[in-house]
Amino acid sequence: MSITANEVTKLYGHQRALHEVSFSISKGEVVGFLGPNGAGKSTMMKIITCYIPPTSGSVSVCGFDVREQSIDARKCIGYLPEHNPLYTDMYVREYLTFVAKIYKLKNAAKRVEEMIDMVGLGVEAHKKIEALSKGYRQRVGIAQSMIHDPKVLILDEPTSGLDPNQLAEIRDLIIRIGKEKTVMLSTHIMQEVEAICDRAIIISKGLIVADSPTSELSHLTATGSYEITVEFSDHINPATIQNLIGVSSIVATGKNCWTIKTNTSRDIRKDIADLATSQGLSILTLTKKEQKLEDIFKELTTSRASSTAE
């Protein structure tokens, strides 16, 4: 495993930031580490990257214990903190060369040029960092985190505050990096998960409330509910739709058009088709809309965290 956390607890005085958090991330995975603000995401990442120790429990990176073998673990890690710590009075190449020398890289100049090309900094490489847009500053941050060719990349809120164009560019960059590295990505933006991650670990109030492939998150909620939009060829009595098992509500959205909300994960589209046939009607359109990831996130980080804490 690239990252293994075993019953990690972190206390700040009497405040419990993490409570017996356990998970593992395999080589080559791109994992979203999600949660509301203050959930414990940054704390967990700081423990993984050896910035702070856990109060109890253990973490290993590429087989190295972050407490007992901190130097070996750090060599395997590239880290971009939430607040990108750049020396803004330095030029891009100057800064990356400085970082490369900290890592004592043998061909530092060549590696700097490789990173500039990889993250798309070529047109800005002659500038001081203070003159760069936030999107390009994030690229510099990602470049410094990868310059020593780490096996594991830890990115804490890498797209926070970016405009839509910058956000798309950084997403594409992370996806490319994820083909070769193990990536742990912290965010509370659900679109990031859908666009980048294969798997999501969701934390709330210091507790893991979900750990699943992103495609299966909807099955972790209490209902797994979804919506169906349907257009019939002619008028239908709405009571006949409402009486179908699994239907929680229906709303007319146009002539012979309905939005049906369910309270079940069972697919009721066949039931709707059978109903139409029994009424001598045809179905012109029938679309299933899965529960929004934002709704899934909200349910998992409220009701489940509360019940777990109790």
VMD Tcl script that draws the C-alpha trace (Angstrom):
set ca {
  {0.00 0.00 0.00}
  {1.18 3.55 -0.72}
  {-0.60 5.01 2.31}
  {-1.93 3.17 5.37}
  {-3.61 4.86 8.33}
  {-4.51 2.71 11.31}
  {-6.83 4.08 14.04}
  {-5.35 7.58 13.89}
  {-6.52 9.98 16.59}
  {-5.39 13.59 16.93}
  {-6.15 15.81 19.90}
  {-5.55 19.54 20.18}
  {-5.91 19.99 23.91}
  {-9.43 18.76 24.64}
  {-10.54 19.11 21.00}
  {-10.61 15.86 19.01}
  {-9.72 16.60 15.37}
  {-9.51 12.94 14.31}
  {-11.02 9.87 15.95}
  {-9.65 6.41 15.13}
  {-9.36 7.08 11.40}
  {-8.33 4.06 9.32}
  {-7.92 3.65 5.54}
  {-5.42 2.49 2.94}
  {-4.61 3.75 -0.55}
  {-2.99 1.52 -3.15}
  {-0.38 2.44 -5.71}
  {-1.83 4.32 -8.68}
  {-5.10 5.36 -7.05}
  {-6.47 8.90 -7.27}
  {-8.46 9.31 -4.07}
  {-10.59 12.25 -3.01}
  {-10.38 13.02 0.70}
  {-13.59 14.92 1.27}
  {-15.34 16.68 4.08}
  {-16.82 19.97 5.27}
  {-14.55 22.73 6.54}
  {-13.08 21.68 9.89}
  {-13.75 17.98 9.31}
  {-10.11 16.96 9.82}
  {-8.88 16.77 6.23}
  {-5.85 19.04 6.59}
  {-4.95 17.50 9.96}
  {-4.86 14.02 8.42}
  {-2.73 15.24 5.52}
  {-0.28 16.96 7.87}
  {0.11 13.68 9.76}
  {0.69 11.72 6.54}
  {3.31 14.23 5.39}
  {5.13 14.14 8.77}
  {4.35 17.76 9.68}
  {2.59 16.80 12.89}
  {2.43 13.50 14.82}
  {-0.78 11.64 15.64}
  {-1.84 11.49 19.27}
  {-2.37 7.75 18.81}
  {-2.50 5.26 15.95}
  {-0.03 4.86 13.10}
  {0.53 5.97 9.51}
  {2.90 4.53 6.94}
  {3.84 5.80 3.48}
  {5.34 3.32 1.03}
  {6.00 1.04 3.97}
  {7.77 3.68 6.10}
  {6.30 4.67 9.46}
  {5.88 8.47 9.53}
  {7.07 8.64 13.15}
  {9.88 6.11 13.23}
  {11.10 6.51 9.62}
  {10.15 10.10 8.93}
  {13.01 10.94 6.53}
  {12.40 7.85 4.38}
  {8.66 8.57 4.32}
  {9.19 12.20 3.29}
  {11.35 11.14 0.35}
  {8.32 9.30 -1.03}
  {5.93 12.25 -0.64}
  {5.16 15.34 -2.68}
  {2.99 17.83 -0.80}
  {1.03 20.90 -1.85}
  {-0.50 22.51 1.27}
  {-3.78 24.40 1.16}
  {-1.90 27.72 1.40}
  {0.75 27.41 -1.30}
  {4.05 28.38 0.45}
  {5.96 30.06 -2.37}
  {8.79 32.58 -2.23}
  {7.03 35.15 -4.37}
  {10.10 37.39 -4.80}
  {11.89 34.60 -6.68}
  {11.64 33.82 -10.38}
  {9.94 30.56 -11.38}
  {13.13 28.82 -12.54}
  {15.06 30.25 -9.60}
  {12.54 28.91 -7.11}
  {12.31 25.44 -8.66}
  {16.11 25.25 -8.83}
  {16.22 26.20 -5.14}
  {13.79 23.36 -4.29}
  {15.71 20.89 -6.47}
  {18.92 21.70 -4.61}
  {17.19 21.18 -1.25}
  {16.46 17.65 -2.45}
  {20.09 17.39 -3.66}
  {19.00 16.36 -7.15}
  {21.92 15.51 -9.40}
  {20.82 17.15 -12.63}
  {18.76 19.95 -11.11}
  {18.65 22.20 -14.20}
  {17.33 19.39 -16.39}
  {14.72 18.38 -13.82}
  {13.53 21.98 -13.48}
  {12.96 22.20 -17.23}
  {11.13 18.85 -17.18}
  {8.78 20.13 -14.48}
  {8.19 23.44 -16.26}
  {7.18 21.51 -19.37}
  {5.07 18.97 -17.45}
  {2.91 21.51 -15.62}
  {2.67 24.00 -18.50}
  {4.75 26.83 -17.05}
  {6.81 27.52 -20.16}
  {5.27 30.88 -21.09}
  {5.52 32.13 -17.49}
  {8.85 30.66 -16.43}
  {10.75 33.94 -16.95}
  {8.51 35.83 -14.46}
  {8.69 36.39 -10.74}
  {6.17 34.26 -8.86}
  {4.50 37.39 -7.46}
  {3.55 38.33 -11.05}
  {1.74 35.05 -11.72}
  {-2.00 34.43 -11.61}
  {-3.28 32.07 -8.91}
  {-3.64 29.29 -11.47}
  {0.02 29.54 -12.45}
  {1.08 29.80 -8.82}
  {-0.71 26.50 -8.24}
  {1.26 25.03 -11.14}
  {4.48 26.18 -9.49}
  {3.32 24.57 -6.25}
  {2.56 21.29 -8.00}
  {5.92 21.43 -9.79}
  {7.82 21.87 -6.51}
  {5.86 19.00 -4.95}
  {6.85 16.67 -7.80}
  {10.37 17.80 -8.57}
  {11.98 14.94 -6.60}
  {9.77 12.39 -8.40}
  {7.81 11.18 -5.35}
  {5.67 8.06 -5.42}
  {2.85 9.71 -3.46}
  {1.35 13.15 -4.10}
  {-0.70 14.90 -1.40}
  {-2.73 17.89 -2.64}
  {-4.69 19.95 -0.12}
  {-7.42 22.04 -1.82}
  {-5.39 22.44 -5.06}
  {-8.18 24.20 -7.00}
  {-9.50 26.49 -4.28}
  {-10.12 30.02 -5.56}
  {-9.40 29.31 -9.21}
  {-11.54 30.62 -12.05}
  {-13.31 28.05 -14.31}
  {-10.53 28.01 -16.93}
  {-7.76 27.66 -14.36}
  {-9.76 25.01 -12.53}
  {-10.16 22.90 -15.67}
  {-6.44 23.18 -16.45}
  {-5.38 22.08 -12.95}
  {-7.89 19.20 -13.05}
  {-6.42 17.98 -16.35}
  {-2.92 18.24 -14.90}
  {-3.86 16.18 -11.83}
  {-5.51 13.53 -14.01}
  {-2.29 13.22 -16.04}
  {-0.19 13.00 -12.89}
  {-2.55 10.36 -11.48}
  {-1.65 7.98 -14.27}
  {1.82 7.59 -12.77}
  {1.50 8.56 -9.09}
  {-0.65 7.77 -6.09}
  {-2.65 10.94 -5.52}
  {-4.58 11.93 -2.39}
  {-6.65 15.02 -3.10}
  {-8.39 17.03 -0.39}
  {-11.45 19.03 -1.37}
  {-15.01 19.87 -0.39}
  {-15.99 20.58 -4.01}
  {-18.01 17.67 -5.34}
  {-17.26 18.43 -9.00}
  {-13.61 17.74 -8.24}
  {-14.46 14.24 -7.13}
  {-16.45 13.46 -10.26}
  {-13.82 14.96 -12.57}
  {-10.65 13.58 -11.00}
  {-11.09 10.79 -8.45}
  {-11.60 7.04 -8.74}
  {-12.52 6.74 -5.09}
  {-13.72 8.95 -2.27}
  {-13.02 8.87 1.45}
  {-15.46 11.16 3.27}
  {-14.67 12.50 6.73}
  {-16.93 14.48 9.04}
  {-16.21 15.67 12.57}
  {-13.03 13.62 12.62}
  {-14.77 10.38 11.64}
  {-14.67 8.40 8.39}
  {-18.30 8.20 7.24}
  {-17.74 6.68 3.78}
  {-15.01 5.00 1.74}
  {-16.13 3.91 -1.70}
  {-15.53 4.15 -5.45}
  {-17.12 7.41 -6.60}
  {-19.51 5.49 -8.86}
  {-20.96 3.68 -5.83}
  {-21.39 6.57 -3.38}
  {-25.13 6.81 -3.99}
  {-25.58 3.28 -2.61}
  {-24.21 4.41 0.77}
  {-27.04 6.80 1.54}
  {-30.13 5.79 3.43}
  {-32.39 5.78 0.39}
  {-30.26 5.81 -2.73}
  {-33.07 7.94 -4.15}
  {-33.21 9.45 -7.63}
  {-35.52 11.32 -10.02}
  {-37.23 10.25 -13.21}
  {-38.58 12.56 -15.89}
  {-41.21 11.04 -18.15}
  {-43.38 12.25 -21.01}
  {-46.47 10.21 -21.92}
  {-48.21 10.30 -25.28}
  {-51.46 11.51 -23.67}
  {-53.03 12.44 -20.34}
  {-52.55 10.11 -17.37}
  {-54.15 10.21 -13.95}
  {-51.33 11.31 -11.60}
  {-52.78 9.15 -8.82}
  {-51.82 6.04 -10.79}
  {-48.19 7.19 -10.81}
  {-48.24 8.12 -7.14}
  {-49.49 4.64 -6.27}
  {-46.42 2.96 -7.73}
  {-44.20 1.42 -5.06}
  {-41.12 3.58 -4.49}
  {-42.65 6.88 -5.62}
  {-42.39 9.63 -3.01}
  {-43.73 12.57 -5.03}
  {-44.68 13.66 -8.54}
  {-44.71 17.11 -10.14}
  {-46.22 18.09 -13.48}
  {-43.58 19.86 -15.58}
  {-45.49 20.28 -18.84}
  {-48.24 18.77 -20.93}
  {-48.17 15.04 -20.13}
  {-44.71 15.53 -18.58}
  {-43.86 14.56 -15.00}
  {-40.92 14.58 -12.62}
  {-41.06 11.60 -10.28}
  {-39.03 11.48 -7.07}
  {-38.35 8.11 -5.50}
  {-37.56 6.93 -1.98}
  {-35.89 3.73 -3.11}
  {-32.76 2.61 -4.93}
  {-34.82 0.10 -6.91}
  {-35.21 1.07 -10.57}
  {-38.92 1.73 -11.17}
  {-38.69 2.61 -14.87}
  {-40.11 -0.78 -15.88}
  {-43.05 -0.16 -13.53}
  {-43.69 3.16 -15.27}
  {-43.50 1.50 -18.67}
  {-45.93 -1.22 -17.55}
  {-48.28 1.45 -16.20}
  {-48.23 3.29 -19.53}
  {-49.03 0.08 -21.39}
  {-51.92 -0.71 -19.07}
  {-53.35 2.77 -19.74}
  {-52.97 2.43 -23.51}
  {-50.26 5.08 -23.61}
  {-46.80 5.32 -25.11}
  {-43.74 6.81 -23.42}
  {-42.08 9.53 -25.48}
  {-39.16 10.20 -23.09}
  {-37.99 8.49 -19.91}
  {-34.84 9.67 -18.14}
  {-33.36 8.61 -14.82}
  {-31.40 11.24 -12.88}
  {-29.29 9.85 -10.07}
  {-29.13 11.57 -6.71}
  {-26.78 14.55 -6.87}
  {-23.36 14.03 -5.35}
  {-23.88 17.19 -3.29}
  {-26.98 15.62 -1.72}
  {-25.12 12.38 -1.03}
  {-22.28 14.34 0.58}
  {-24.71 16.33 2.72}
  {-26.47 13.21 3.96}
  {-23.24 11.37 4.72}
  {-21.67 14.30 6.58}
  {-24.69 15.17 8.71}
  {-26.90 12.28 9.73}
  {-24.26 9.57 9.57}
  {-21.55 11.53 11.39}
  {-24.04 12.40 14.12}
  {-25.19 8.81 14.57}
  {-21.59 7.54 14.60}
  {-20.58 10.09 17.22}
  {-23.45 9.00 19.44}
}
mol new
graphics top color blue
foreach p $ca { graphics top sphere $p radius 0.5 }
foreach p [lrange $ca 0 end-1] q [lrange $ca 1 end] { graphics top cylinder $p $q radius 0.2 }
display resetview
